[in-house]
Amino acid sequence: LSAIQAMMMKDVVVENTAVIGSIVELEFSDNTKETYFLLGARDGDPDKKYLSYRSRLGTAILGHSEGDSFEVPGNRTCKLCAVKPLPAALIAELDA
């Protein structure tokens, strides 16, 4: 526990790869689209589309780049359409 450090979302650099502290837009094989906020281990909240990177879906997404297709839980395939930075208001809330 002494090695655990809080992650400051304001310091996250978001480019085209899904990282903790990014918004990810997915398109599933059935043509449905979903947008999630990929966040820390304890930040998951399905009602707000906050996805913990340690969840099964978060683990499947983490590290993929825009344009990648991959399998997610439920034997579904999806494509990572876009990766964007978190909005400033959410960064401020998470870093508080």
Wavefront OBJ file of the C-alpha trace (Angstrom):
o trace
v 0.000 0.000 0.000
v 2.891 2.384 0.577
v 3.635 2.346 -3.179
v 0.101 3.390 -4.232
v -0.108 6.944 -5.542
v -3.126 8.925 -6.660
v -3.222 9.652 -10.372
v -3.756 13.276 -11.317
v -6.007 13.365 -14.371
v -4.800 16.855 -15.299
v -1.396 15.305 -16.049
v -2.734 12.671 -18.449
v -1.705 13.074 -22.082
v -4.386 11.743 -24.427
v -3.490 11.061 -28.018
v -4.974 8.197 -30.056
v -4.568 5.374 -27.530
v -7.046 4.468 -24.778
v -5.455 5.427 -21.457
v -6.767 5.969 -17.959
v -8.234 9.465 -18.102
v -9.640 9.382 -21.631
v -13.019 9.257 -23.326
v -13.403 6.283 -25.649
v -15.974 5.939 -28.408
v -16.728 2.350 -29.431
v -18.704 0.866 -32.301
v -19.858 -2.698 -31.746
v -20.345 -5.388 -34.389
v -24.128 -4.829 -34.237
v -23.516 -1.159 -35.255
v -24.413 0.233 -31.818
v -22.156 2.961 -30.484
v -21.172 3.628 -26.872
v -19.034 6.305 -25.253
v -17.246 5.722 -21.943
v -14.995 7.655 -19.610
v -12.041 5.319 -18.922
v -11.103 6.052 -15.317
v -9.305 4.748 -12.247
v -9.882 1.500 -10.387
v -12.466 2.945 -7.991
v -14.110 5.463 -10.305
v -16.567 3.133 -12.024
v -20.185 4.335 -12.240
v -22.310 2.698 -14.955
v -25.026 5.364 -14.735
v -22.511 8.050 -15.719
v -20.672 5.812 -18.238
v -17.606 5.938 -15.945
v -15.636 2.775 -16.669
v -12.984 1.481 -14.284
v -9.884 0.355 -16.153
v -9.971 -2.760 -13.953
v -13.450 -3.808 -15.124
v -13.657 -6.498 -17.783
v -14.614 -3.964 -20.464
v -12.052 -1.426 -19.271
v -9.284 -4.033 -19.387
v -10.310 -4.994 -22.937
v -10.176 -1.366 -24.118
v -7.037 -0.124 -22.325
v -4.032 0.266 -24.615
v -5.870 -0.017 -27.913
v -5.494 2.698 -30.537
v -8.088 4.437 -32.689
v -9.114 2.110 -35.504
v -8.304 -1.092 -33.585
v -10.925 -3.842 -33.525
v -10.935 -6.258 -30.608
v -13.104 -8.624 -28.599
v -14.885 -7.428 -25.475
v -16.802 -9.333 -22.787
v -19.953 -11.006 -24.011
v -18.223 -12.448 -27.105
v -18.699 -9.181 -28.962
v -16.301 -7.376 -31.232
v -15.906 -3.620 -31.260
v -13.865 -0.937 -32.958
v -12.264 1.944 -31.075
v -13.496 4.894 -33.132
v -12.106 7.811 -31.127
v -10.068 8.669 -28.044
v -10.466 12.128 -26.502
v -9.352 13.931 -23.347
v -11.720 14.226 -20.404
v -13.673 17.478 -20.003
v -12.081 20.035 -17.660
v -14.976 19.856 -15.170
v -14.589 16.092 -14.754
v -10.803 16.398 -14.394
v -11.313 18.966 -11.622
v -13.823 16.679 -9.864
v -11.559 13.625 -10.053
v -8.425 15.517 -8.977
v -10.135 17.159 -5.967
l 1 2 3 4 5 6 7 8 9 10 11 12 13 14 15 16 17 18 19 20 21 22 23 24 25 26 27 28 29 30 31 32 33 34 35 36 37 38 39 40 41 42 43 44 45 46 47 48 49 50 51 52 53 54 55 56 57 58 59 60 61 62 63 64 65 66 67 68 69 70 71 72 73 74 75 76 77 78 79 80 81 82 83 84 85 86 87 88 89 90 91 92 93 94 95 96
